[in-house]
C-alpha cells in the first residue's frame, strides 16, 4: 500500500494516469483483509492485482531451477518448506535472498516458467505493454 501511495505521489491520480494499465500489484495468498479494495480505491485496476495460490513467491520459481539449487528432482520441489526467512528442501537450507540469487543466476530464456506465473502475471503484463 505504501508503494502505491508513493506512485500516486510521483505520478498523481492513478485513475487518470497513462501508466495505470501497467501497474501490477502481487500478493501472497495471505495478506491483509480489505487490501485489494483499498488498492482499487487508490487507482489500481482490479485485473492488475495478482494473488499467488500459496504464501510465498518461492512457490512460483521454476521447479527445474529450485530442484538444481536443492540437489533434488523437480518432482520433490512440492515438498519445499518455508519458515520465516528460511527455505528448506532435501536437507539443504537457504535464506530467501540466497535462493532468489541462485534462481536468477540460473534463469535464462529457455527456462520453463510455472503456469501460475505465466497466466496470472506475465501474460497480463505482456498485454499491458503491447
Secondary structure as GFF3:
##gff-version 3
##sequence-region A 1 130
A	DSSP	alpha_helix	2	11	.	.	.	ID=ss1
A	DSSP	three_ten_helix	14	16	.	.	.	ID=ss2
A	DSSP	three_ten_helix	20	22	.	.	.	ID=ss3
A	DSSP	beta_strand	25	27	.	.	.	ID=ss4
A	DSSP	alpha_helix	35	41	.	.	.	ID=ss5
A	DSSP	three_ten_helix	46	48	.	.	.	ID=ss6
A	DSSP	beta_strand	49	51	.	.	.	ID=ss7
A	DSSP	three_ten_helix	57	60	.	.	.	ID=ss8
A	DSSP	alpha_helix	63	69	.	.	.	ID=ss9
A	DSSP	three_ten_helix	74	79	.	.	.	ID=ss10
A	DSSP	beta_strand	81	83	.	.	.	ID=ss11
A	DSSP	beta_strand	86	89	.	.	.	ID=ss12
A	DSSP	beta_strand	92	95	.	.	.	ID=ss13
A	DSSP	alpha_helix	96	106	.	.	.	ID=ss14
A	DSSP	alpha_helix	115	117	.	.	.	ID=ss15
A	DSSP	pi_helix	118	122	.	.	.	ID=ss16
A	DSSP	alpha_helix	123	129	.	.	.	ID=ss17
###
